Amino acid sequence: MAAEEKELSVGGVDPGCRAFQLAIDVLARPWSGLILGLLGQGKLRFSELESRAHGVGAKTLSARLKELERRGLVARCVENGPPVRVCYALTPQGHAFERVAEAIQRWGQELVAGEPASGPRAKAERLAPRKAQTSSIPGKK
């Protein structure tokens, strides 16, 4: 049995491990990594998060914050006073994501460096069928 478990393990990581799968599930949710990264810079109010998380709608942001709070990665703070303000901050468990984010960024840099060209236009050119070149001048090809 130990030999079988060792065979499943890659570089000291067992992809079938419940803890590994839980972490992957958190990061697989759209925008979770971005939200954790933004909160790694410090406590933010919802409106601040919304303005910094370009492309994330308020409904999605609210849902992700609730999920991350439920998992113990984000703490919701209510600041009394007129007006009452709600802010979000990473818990100690949430701060552990910083090490993970650094590793993911290093891996991403390796992936980008290995790409022949980047960007949506380069990707479209790689995927598009080759066409005969034509000129914009009438009568010329």
N, C-alpha and C positions, 0 to 999 in steps of 0.2 A: 504494500500500500504506500509506503514512504517513497519508493522508487517511482510509482505512478504520479504522486503529488509533485515530485521533483521535476518530472518530465513536463508537467503543465506550467511550471514556474518559468518565467522568462526574466533573466537579469535580476532575480531576487523578488520578482513580483508575480503573484499568482492571480491571473486574470479571472479565475473562478471564485476568488475570495470574496466573501460578502462585503468586507470593508472596501475593497477595491471597487466593486460594482456600485456601492453606495456613493462613493466619491465621483465615479464616472457619471452616475445618474444626476448628481447635482450639477456638474459641469455641462451635461448634455442639454439641459434646459436652456432655451434661448435667453440670452442676456444675463444669465446668472454670473458668468465670469466677469462681464463688464461691471455689473453692480458691485460685486465683491471688490473688484479693482478700484472703483471709484471710492468706495467706503474705506479702503485701505489708506486713503489720503487723509481721512479724518471724518468726524461726525458731519452729516449733511441733513438738511431738511428735504422733504419730498420735492418741493419745487426746485431746489438746487440739483437734486439727483436728476429730475426730469430734464432740466436744461443742459446738463452735462452728458446725459445718456442719449445722444443724438439718434433718432430713429426708433426709440422705444416709446410706445404710446403710454398714456397715463394708466389705462386699465391693465396693460401687461406689466408695467413697472410695479403697480400695486400688488398684483398677483404674485410676482416673483419675490417681492419683499416679504409677503406673508409666508411664502414657502420657505425662504431662507431663515425667517424668524422661527418658524415651526421646527426647522432642523437644528436650531441653536447656533446658527452662524451670524445672525444679525439680531441686534437688540433694538427695540422701538422705545424711544424715550419721549415722554410728554413733559414739556416745559410749561409750567403754569404762568398765568399772567395774561392780561389782555394784550394781544390775542394769545390764545393757547397755541403753542407750536409743537409740532411732532417732528422729531428728528430720528435718524437711523445711524447706528454705529456697529462696527464689527465686534463680536464677542471674542474672547481669547481663541476659541475654536475657529472663528472666522478669520482671525489674523494668521492662522496657520496656512491659509490659502496663499499668502504672499510667497512662500517658498515654492509652492506648486506653480504659481503664475510665472515665477522666474524660470523654472524648468521648462514650462510650456513655451515661453518666449524664446529661450535658447533653441529649442527644437524647431519652432516656427522659423527662426532665422536660418537654420540649416536647410529647411524645406525651401524657403525663398531663394537662398543661394544656389540651390540645385535646379531651380526652374530655368528653362531657356529664356523666357521672357515673362513679364508679369503684367497684370492689368487686364481689364475686361476686353479691350481692343485686341491685345495679343492673344488672349484665350479664344476670342471669336475667330481670329485669323487662323489659329491652329485647327479649330474645329470645322471651319467652313471649307467646302470643296473648292478646289483651285479653279479659277475662271481665267479665260483668255484675257489678257490685258487690253483695254480699250482706251482710246484717247477721248478727251472731251471735245476735240476739234472735229467737226463733221467731216466725214470722208477719210479720217485717219484711224488706224487701229493701233 
